Amino acid sequence: MLVVLILCLSTLFVFRENPRIAPLRTILIDATATVYEIAVAPREAWRGLTNYFQSRRALQEENARLRQENLVMQGQTQRLVSVLAENSRYRALLNSSELIEGDVIVAEIISVSADPVRHLLVLDKGSDQGVANGQALLGAAGLMGQVVTTGATTSRAMLITDSTHAVPVQVVRSGVRALVAGIGDIDQLIVRHLAATTDIRIGDVLVTSGLGGRFPPGYPVAKVTDIYIAPGAAFATVTAVPLAHLDRGRHVLIAQYAAADATVTP
């Protein structure tokens, strides 16, 4: 065995740098590489197939996750739009308070009446916060109504379109005094007891006159939309549209105006 070992080592030493066997060495190297590639081909094919399905599953999971995130972001965007619109209305409401004499209370609407004729709101402020019966309810664009019932922490207000509500007004252009009453329609008011010869026109703006001491004077109430005088009639039929957005927004102003003592039927 020693002789064989010495012979092998001698052969390797002699032929290691022999140029005659260089081509054979190259062929053997290439053959060995080919045999290795053939031997590992099934394993590489299986690995590639496994990676393909794993990548496909990962892509499907990533796609599902991105879809869920997209839905969440869309919902958050919609909420953001709603919040921005609400903030815009709230800023307009606060800016309108500069036109009111005395302090105001910002209240939130927490409930509305289910009766289509009775237009009543429940507010989250009551006598503990300074709310009292008869105080005017104001919006960013005009008069909305008045407080009719007050509790310790909540109160109930009646809109100007309620079928039992009326407010004394004045025509801005001519100074004519009149009485605007609700008819149970959220988008319409009627001007009562106007003589057929009264100086009033379509488009005239009606503001609170301050008579009776209940409402702050000069606050916008409605705009005249139609005037009808029947032949031979002594009075004109005048309709108007409220200037305040009675069916929008969540916040209102309660004017702590020195209201006259009066009984209001809720």
VOBA-1610 file (N, C-alpha, C; in pm, whole numbers, padded with zeros to 5 digits, always signed):
BEGIN
Met+00082-00121+00000Met+00000+00000+00000Met+00085+00126+00000Leu+00202+00114+00068Leu+00293+00229+00069Leu+00350+00255-00069Val+00384+00142-00137Val+00438+00157-00273Val+00333+00216-00365Val+00211+00169-00355Val+00102+00222-00440Val+00080+00369-00411Leu+00084+00406-00284Leu+00065+00547-00248Leu+00175+00633-00305Ile+00300+00583-00294Ile+00412+00660-00348Ile+00399+00672-00499Leu+00355+00565-00563Leu+00339+00568-00709Leu+00232+00669-00751Cys+00122+00671-00679Cys+00014+00767-00712Cys+00059+00910-00695Leu+00130+00935-00585Leu+00178+01071-00561Leu+00279+01112-00667Ser+00364+01018-00705Ser+00463+01049-00809Ser+00395+01080-00941Thr+00292+00999-00970Thr+00219+01022-01098Thr+00153+01159-01098Leu+00089+01195-00988Leu+00026+01327-00979Leu+00129+01437-00992Phe+00246+01419-00930Phe+00349+01522-00935Phe+00405+01537-01075Val+00420+01424-01143Val+00480+01427-01278Val+00384+01488-01378Phe+00256+01445-01370Phe+00159+01489-01473Phe+00081+01615-01434Arg+00111+01672-01317Arg+00034+01789-01273Arg+00050+01906-01368Glu+00168+01930-01418Glu+00192+02041-01508Glu+00226+01995-01649Asn+00198+01872-01677Asn+00231+01819-01810Asn+00134+01874-01912Pro+00183+01943-02016Pro+00092+02002-02115Pro+00017+01899-02197Arg+00063+01775-02200Arg-00004+01676-02282Arg-00141+01635-02225Ile-00154+01647-02097Ile-00283+01605-02037Ile-00375+01725-02008Ala-00332+01846-02046Ala-00416+01963-02023Ala-00551+01953-02093Pro-00557+01911-02224Pro-00688+01896-02289Pro-00777+01795-02218Leu-00711+01682-02171Leu-00790+01582-02100Leu-00845+01638-01969Arg-00764+01722-01902Arg-00810+01781-01777Arg-00929+01872-01804Thr-00923+01947-01911Thr-01034+02038-01945Thr-01161+01960-01973Ile-01145+01848-02049Ile-01263+01766-02082Ile-01323+01708-01955Leu-01235+01662-01863Leu-01284+01604-01739Leu-01356+01709-01654Ile-01301+01831-01652Ile-01367+01938-01574Ile-01505+01969-01630Asp-01512+01980-01764Asp-01643+02008-01826Asp-01741+01895-01804Ala-01690+01773-01815Ala-01778+01657-01795Ala-01829+01652-01651Thr-01738+01682-01558Thr-01780+01681-01418Thr-01886+01788-01391Ala-01868+01906-01450Ala-01966+02013-01432Ala-02102+01976-01490Thr-02098+01908-01608Thr-02223+01866-01671Thr-02296+01764-01586Val-02217+01665-01536Val-02277+01564-01451Val-02336+01627-01324Tyr-02269+01728-01269Tyr-02318+01796-01150Tyr-02449+01869-01179Glu-02450+01937-01294Glu-02573+02010-01330Glu-02690+01915-01350Ile-02664+01799-01413Ile-02771+01702-01432Ile-02818+01647-01298Ala-02722+01625-01208Ala-02756+01568-01078Ala-02841+01664-00994Val-02810+01794-01000Val-02883+01891-00917Val-03002+01951-00988Ala-03028+01917-01114Ala-03139+01976-01190Ala-03274+01951-01123Pro-03306+01826-01079Pro-03436+01806-01013Pro-03452+01893-00889Arg-03347+01902-00809Arg-03356+01983-00689Arg-03380+02130-00722Glu-03309+02184-00821Glu-03327+02324-00860Glu-03465+02348-00919Ala-03514+02247-00995Ala-03648+02261-01052Ala-03753+02266-00941Trp-03739+02178-00843Trp-03833+02179-00731Trp-03826+02309-00651Arg-03704+02356-00629Arg-03687+02483-00558Arg-03751+02598-00634Gly-03730+02602-00766Gly-03790+02709-00846Gly-03942+02703-00845Leu-03997+02578-00852Leu-04142+02564-00849Leu-04198+02607-00715Thr-04130+02569-00607Thr-04173+02609-00473Thr-04168+02760-00457Asn-04060+02822-00504Asn-04049+02968-00495Asn-04158+03038-00577Tyr-04194+02977-00690Tyr-04299+03037-00774Tyr-04431+03042-00700Phe-04469+02927-00641Phe-04596+02924-00570Phe-04592+03009-00444Gln-04477+03011-00375Gln-04465+03097-00259Gln-04475+03244-00298Ser-04411+03281-00408Ser-04418+03419-00456Ser-04560+03455-00498Arg-04628+03361-00564Arg-04766+03386-00606Arg-04857+03405-00485Arg-04841+03320-00383Arg-04921+03332-00262Arg-04890+03463-00189Ala-04760+03497-00185Ala-04723+03622-00120Ala-04782+03742-00193Leu-04782+03737-00327Leu-04841+03846-00405Leu-04992+03855-00381Gln-05059+03741-00373Gln-05202+03742-00348Gln-05232+03800-00209Glu-05154+03760-00110Glu-05173+03814+00024Glu-05145+03963+00028Glu-05039+04005-00042Glu-05006+04148-00047Glu-05116+04227-00117Asn-05172+04168-00224Asn-05281+04235-00297Asn-05404+04249-00207Ala-05438+04142-00133Ala-05553+04149-00043Ala-05530+04253+00067Arg-05408+04257+00120Arg-05377+04355+00225Arg-05388+04497+00172Leu-05336+04519+00051Leu-05342+04654-00007Leu-05487+04694-00036Arg-05569+04599-00076Arg-05710+04631-00099Arg-05778+04673+00031Gln-05750+04601+00138Gln-05808+04637+00267Gln-05760+04775+00311Glu-05630+04801+00296Glu-05579+04933+00332Glu-05641+05042+00247Asn-05666+05011+00120Asn-05729+05110+00031Asn-05870+05141+00077Leu-05945+05037+00116Leu-06081+05060+00166Leu-06079+05143+00294Val-05984+05111+00382Val-05974+05188+00506Val-05941+05333+00478Met-05848+05356+00386Met-05809+05493+00353Met-05923+05568+00286Gln-06001+05499+00201Gln-06116+05564+00140Gln-06218+05605+00245Gly-06242+05514+00344Gly-06333+05548+00451Gly-06283+05666+00533Gln-06152+05668+00561Gln-06096+05780+00636Gln-06104+05908+00556Thr-06086+05900+00423Thr-06096+06019+00339Thr-06238+06074+00339Gln-06336+05984+00331Gln-06474+06029+00336Gln-06504+06096+00469Arg-06454+06039+00577Arg-06474+06099+00709Arg-06406+06235+00717Leu-06287+06246+00654Leu-06215+06373+00656Leu-06294+06479+00581Val-06352+06443+00466Val-06433+06538+00390Val-06551+06586+00475Ser-06616+06490+00545Ser-06728+06526+00630Ser-06685+06620+00743Val-06570+06590+00804Val-06520+06674+00914Val-06486+06814+00863Leu-06423+06822+00745Leu-06388+06953+00691Leu-06513+07036+00661Ala-06615+06970+00604Ala-06740+07042+00576Ala-06805+07088+00705Glu-06803+07001+00809Glu-06862+07038+00937Glu-06785+07153+01001Asn-06653+07151+00990Asn-06572+07260+01044Asn-06601+07391+00972Ser-06622+07382+00839Ser-06654+07502+00763Ser-06787+07562+00809Arg-06888+07476+00831Arg-07016+07526+00880Arg-07002+07581+01021Tyr-06919+07517+01102Tyr-06900+07563+01239Tyr-06833+07699+01242Arg-06731+07719+01154Arg-06665+07850+01148Arg-06763+07958+01104Ala-06847+07925+01004Ala-06948+08022+00960Ala-07045+08056+01072Leu-07079+07955+01151Leu-07169+07978+01264Leu-07105+08070+01367Leu-06978+08047+01398Leu-06910+08132+01495Leu-06892+08273+01443Asn-06865+08285+01313Asn-06850+08419+01255Asn-06980+08497+01262Ser-07093+08426+01250Ser-07222+08496+01254Ser-07253+08550+01393Ser-07187+08497+01495Ser-07214+08544+01631Ser-07168+08688+01651Glu-07082+08738+01564Glu-07037+08877+01577Glu-07149+08976+01550Leu-07253+08930+01480Leu-07366+09017+01446Leu-07470+09023+01558Ile-07452+08945+01662Ile-07553+08933+01766Ile-07510+09012+01889Glu-07604+09087+01943Glu-07578+09160+02066Glu-07589+09064+02184Gly-07493+09071+02274Gly-07494+08983+02391Gly-07419+08854+02365Asp-07418+08768+02466Asp-07347+08641+02458Asp-07429+08538+02382Val-07359+08437+02333Val-07425+08326+02265Val-07375+08195+02324Ile-07456+08092+02310Ile-07421+07958+02353Ile-07422+07868+02231Val-07315+07794+02212Val-07309+07698+02102Val-07367+07566+02151Ala-07471+07518+02083Ala-07537+07394+02123Ala-07535+07296+02007Glu-07539+07169+02040Glu-07542+07064+01940Glu-07680+07001+01935Ile-07727+06975+01813Ile-07857+06910+01794Ile-07839+06760+01819Ile-07914+06706+01914Ile-07900+06564+01945Ile-08023+06484+01902Ser-08132+06552+01865Ser-08251+06479+01821Ser-08344+06576+01749Val-08427+06521+01661Val-08527+06599+01590Val-08662+06531+01605Ser-08767+06609+01589Ser-08902+06555+01602Ser-08936+06468+01481Ala-09004+06357+01507Ala-09047+06268+01399Ala-09176+06315+01333Asp-09244+06411+01394Asp-09369+06464+01338Asp-09335+06553+01220Pro-09388+06524+01099Pro-09353+06605+00981Pro-09406+06747+00987Val-09504+06775+01073Val-09561+06910+01084Val-09494+06990+01195Arg-09464+06924+01307Arg-09400+06991+01419Arg-09249+06985+01401His-09187+07099+01387His-09042+07108+01363His-08973+07145+01494Leu-08938+07043+01572Leu-08877+07061+01702Leu-08740+06994+01706Leu-08648+07057+01780Leu-08513+07005+01796Leu-08485+06988+01945Val-08404+06888+01978Val-08354+06869+02113Val-08206+06906+02113Leu-08168+06995+02205Leu-08031+07046+02211Leu-07961+06993+02335Asp-07829+06992+02330Asp-07751+06936+02442Asp-07715+07040+02548Lys-07780+07155+02547Lys-07756+07258+02648Lys-07888+07290+02719Gly-07878+07315+02851Gly-07997+07346+02928Gly-07975+07463+03022Ser-08057+07470+03125Ser-08050+07584+03217Ser-07917+07589+03291Asp-07852+07475+03309Asp-07721+07477+03375Asp-07618+07553+03294Gln-07639+07561+03163Gln-07547+07635+03077Gln-07598+07774+03042Gly-07710+07816+03100Gly-07761+07950+03076Gly-07873+07958+02975Val-07927+07845+02930Val-08035+07846+02832Val-08167+07873+02904Ala-08253+07955+02842Ala-08383+07989+02900Ala-08489+07988+02792Asn-08612+07968+02832Asn-08724+07970+02738Asn-08732+08105+02667Gly-08762+08099+02537Gly-08779+08220+02459Gly-08652+08269+02392Gln-08536+08215+02427Gln-08413+08261+02362Gln-08411+08219+02215Ala-08355+08305+02132Ala-08354+08283+01988Ala-08253+08176+01950Leu-08293+08094+01854Leu-08206+07992+01797Leu-08158+08043+01662Leu-08027+08053+01647Leu-07969+08116+01529Leu-07875+08021+01456Gly-07873+08036+01323Gly-07780+07963+01239Gly-07682+08057+01174Ala-07595+08002+01087Ala-07495+08084+01023Ala-07556+08183+00924Ala-07675+08151+00869Ala-07734+08236+00765Ala-07858+08310+00810Gly-07911+08279+00929Gly-08032+08349+00971Gly-08095+08286+01093Leu-08212+08339+01126Leu-08289+08292+01241Leu-08344+08153+01213Met-08331+08064+01313Met-08380+07928+01299Met-08506+07903+01381Gly-08518+07965+01498Gly-08634+07942+01581Gly-08610+07995+01720Gln-08668+07929+01821Gln-08652+07972+01959Gln-08665+07854+02054Val-08608+07870+02172Val-08616+07768+02276Val-08755+07772+02338Val-08817+07655+02351Val-08954+07651+02405Val-08962+07575+02536Thr-08870+07483+02560Thr-08871+07406+02684Thr-08726+07387+02729Thr-08703+07408+02858Thr-08566+07400+02908Thr-08557+07303+03024Gly-08460+07212+03016Gly-08428+07124+03126Gly-08294+07163+03184Ala-08245+07084+03276Ala-08118+07116+03341Ala-08000+07106+03244Thr-07998+07001+03163Thr-07884+06979+03072Thr-07924+06973+02927Thr-08053+06973+02898Thr-08100+06972+02760Thr-08214+07071+02745Ser-08247+07102+02622Ser-08358+07193+02594Ser-08420+07155+02461Arg-08541+07209+02438Arg-08612+07183+02314Arg-08641+07316+02246Ala-08615+07317+02114Ala-08634+07441+02037Ala-08733+07416+01924Met-08804+07521+01887Met-08901+07516+01778Met-08847+07596+01659Leu-08849+07537+01540Leu-08804+07607+01421Leu-08911+07704+01373Ile-08867+07804+01296Ile-08960+07905+01247Ile-09059+07848+01146Thr-09031+07730+01091Thr-09122+07669+00995Thr-09229+07583+01061Asp-09223+07570+01195Asp-09325+07493+01265Asp-09462+07557+01243Ser-09564+07474+01236Ser-09698+07524+01204Ser-09757+07612+01314Thr-09696+07616+01431Thr-09747+07700+01540Thr-09656+07817+01571His-09556+07840+01489His-09458+07945+01519His-09480+08068+01430Ala-09454+08185+01487Ala-09461+08311+01412Ala-09356+08406+01467Val-09306+08493+01382Val-09202+08588+01425Val-09228+08722+01357Pro-09224+08833+01431Pro-09239+08966+01370Pro-09115+09003+01290Val-09137+09050+01169Val-09026+09082+01080Val-09046+09222+01021Gln-08944+09262+00945Gln-08945+09391+00877Gln-08880+09375+00742Val-08937+09436+00640Val-08878+09433+00506Val-08759+09528+00503Val-08644+09477+00465Val-08522+09559+00468Val-08535+09678+00373Arg-08589+09656+00254Arg-08594+09761+00153Arg-08689+09873+00190Ser-08809+09838+00234Ser-08913+09939+00257Ser-08941+09967+00404Gly-08894+09881+00494Gly-08922+09901+00635Gly-09059+09856+00679Val-09135+09792+00590Val-09270+09747+00624Val-09262+09635+00728Arg-09345+09644+00829Arg-09350+09542+00932Arg-09453+09436+00894Ala-09423+09311+00932Ala-09515+09201+00900Ala-09493+09089+01000Leu-09567+08981+00980Leu-09558+08863+01066Leu-09536+08741+00978Val-09425+08672+01000Val-09393+08551+00923Val-09428+08430+01007Ala-09503+08336+00949Ala-09548+08217+01020Ala-09507+08092+00946Gly-09489+07984+01022Gly-09458+07855+00962Gly-09585+07783+00922Ile-09573+07695+00823Ile-09687+07618+00775Ile-09658+07468+00779Gly-09551+07430+00848Gly-09516+07288+00855Gly-09430+07240+00741Asp-09386+07331+00653Asp-09298+07298+00542Asp-09160+07355+00573Ile-09057+07269+00572Ile-08923+07311+00613Ile-08863+07413+00518Asp-08918+07424+00396Asp-08861+07515+00296Asp-08953+07632+00263Gln-09057+07655+00344Gln-09151+07762+00307Gln-09210+07828+00431Leu-09229+07960+00420Leu-09296+08040+00522Leu-09406+08121+00455Ile-09496+08173+00535Ile-09601+08258+00483Ile-09602+08390+00559Val-09619+08500+00486Val-09625+08632+00547Val-09773+08668+00563Arg-09816+08680+00686Arg-09959+08697+00714Arg-10000+08845+00723His-10127+08865+00690His-10197+08992+00714His-10127+09110+00645Leu-10089+09093+00520Leu-10033+09203+00442Leu-10141+09256+00349Ala-10163+09384+00356Ala-10261+09446+00266Ala-10215+09434+00121Ala-10312+09431+00032Ala-10280+09415-00110Ala-10196+09530-00162Thr-10201+09645-00097Thr-10125+09762-00142Thr-09990+09776-00072Thr-09951+09679+00007Thr-09825+09687+00082Thr-09705+09688-00013Asp-09607+09769+00021Asp-09486+09780-00061Asp-09392+09662-00030Ile-09415+09552-00098Ile-09330+09433-00083Ile-09313+09369-00220Arg-09194+09318-00246Arg-09162+09262-00377Arg-09096+09126-00362Ile-09101+09053-00472Ile-09028+08925-00475Ile-08877+08952-00465Gly-08811+08881-00378Gly-08668+08902-00356Gly-08637+08986-00234Asp-08739+09051-00176Asp-08716+09130-00055Asp-08669+09040+00060Val-08576+09090+00137Val-08524+09017+00252Val-08599+09063+00377Leu-08643+08968+00456Leu-08715+08996+00580Leu-08621+08968+00698Val-08614+09064+00788Val-08529+09049+00907Val-08615+09066+01031Thr-08563+09019+01143Thr-08636+09035+01268Thr-08650+09184+01301Ser-08769+09223+01344Ser-08794+09364+01375Ser-08758+09398+01520Gly-08747+09298+01605Gly-08718+09323+01746Gly-08841+09355+01827Leu-08958+09365+01764Leu-09081+09394+01837Leu-09114+09276+01928Gly-09156+09307+02048Gly-09185+09203+02145Gly-09066+09165+02229Gly-08947+09204+02187Gly-08827+09181+02265Gly-08778+09038+02271Arg-08837+08949+02191Arg-08797+08808+02198Arg-08678+08778+02110Phe-08675+08833+01988Phe-08568+08804+01893Phe-08477+08925+01876Pro-08347+08904+01857Pro-08257+09015+01830Pro-08298+09085+01701Pro-08305+09216+01698Pro-08347+09287+01576Pro-08241+09278+01467Gly-08289+09277+01344Gly-08199+09285+01229Gly-08139+09154+01185Tyr-08183+09042+01242Tyr-08124+08914+01200Tyr-08206+08857+01085Pro-08141+08811+00975Pro-08214+08763+00857Pro-08306+08647+00889Val-08424+08650+00830Val-08523+08544+00854Val-08557+08472+00724Ala-08597+08546+00621Ala-08646+08482+00499Ala-08633+08577+00381Lys-08657+08521+00263Lys-08659+08600+00139Lys-08791+08572+00067Val-08857+08677+00022Val-08986+08665-00045Val-08968+08594-00180Thr-09050+08491-00203Thr-09040+08415-00327Thr-09163+08427-00416Asp-09278+08462-00357Asp-09399+08468-00440Asp-09499+08563-00375Ile-09568+08640-00459Ile-09673+08731-00414Ile-09794+08712-00504Tyr-09909+08682-00442Tyr-10031+08663-00520Tyr-10143+08746-00458Ile-10208+08824-00543Ile-10321+08906-00499Ile-10442+08869-00584Ala-10539+08808-00521Ala-10660+08770-00594Ala-10741+08894-00630Pro-10812+08891-00741Pro-10893+09008-00780Pro-10993+09046-00671Gly-10988+09170-00629Gly-11079+09221-00528Gly-11041+09184-00386Ala-10930+09112-00366Ala-10891+09072-00231Ala-10828+09188-00157Ala-10849+09192-00026Ala-10793+09300+00056Ala-10651+09268+00102Phe-10619+09138+00105Phe-10487+09097+00152Phe-10414+09018+00044Ala-10283+09030+00049Ala-10199+08957-00046Ala-10152+08826+00017Thr-10134+08725-00067Thr-10077+08598-00023Thr-09928+08600-00057Val-09846+08607+00045Val-09701+08621+00026Val-09632+08500+00089Thr-09547+08435+00011Thr-09468+08323+00062Thr-09320+08359+00057Ala-09244+08294+00144Ala-09101+08322+00154Ala-09027+08193+00186Val-08897+08193+00163Val-08812+08078+00193Val-08718+08115+00307Pro-08700+08029+00405Pro-08608+08063+00516Pro-08466+08080+00465Leu-08395+08175+00522Leu-08255+08195+00485Leu-08162+08100+00560Ala-08200+08059+00678Ala-08118+07964+00755Ala-08136+07824+00697His-08029+07744+00704His-08035+07606+00658His-08090+07521+00773Leu-08222+07509+00776Leu-08288+07445+00890Leu-08265+07295+00896Asp-08236+07233+00784Asp-08220+07087+00781Asp-08075+07045+00765Arg-07981+07136+00795Arg-07839+07102+00779Arg-07762+07138+00905Gly-07645+07073+00918Gly-07556+07105+01028Gly-07598+07042+01159Arg-07507+07043+01254Arg-07530+06982+01385Arg-07523+07082+01498His-07475+07203+01470His-07458+07303+01576His-07541+07427+01547Val-07586+07491+01654Val-07665+07613+01645Val-07617+07709+01753Leu-07660+07834+01740Leu-07631+07935+01841Leu-07759+07970+01916Ile-07746+07982+02046Ile-07858+08029+02128Ile-07820+08168+02179Ala-07896+08269+02136Ala-07866+08407+02173Ala-07919+08436+02312Gln-07830+08476+02401Gln-07873+08512+02536Gln-07920+08658+02535Tyr-08023+08679+02456Tyr-08082+08811+02439Tyr-08187+08832+02547Ala-08208+08954+02587Ala-08306+08986+02692Ala-08446+08965+02638Ala-08492+08842+02641Ala-08624+08810+02585Ala-08733+08857+02678Ala-08843+08899+02616Ala-08958+08944+02697Ala-09027+08823+02755Asp-09087+08842+02870Asp-09161+08733+02931Asp-09283+08701+02849Ala-09293+08579+02807Ala-09406+08534+02725Ala-09416+08385+02736Thr-09536+08336+02714Thr-09558+08194+02720Thr-09555+08138+02579Val-09475+08033+02560Val-09463+07971+02430Val-09523+07833+02437Thr-09611+07802+02345Thr-09675+07671+02341Thr-09586+07575+02265Pro-09529+07471+02327Pro-09441+07380+02257Pro-09519+07289+02162
//
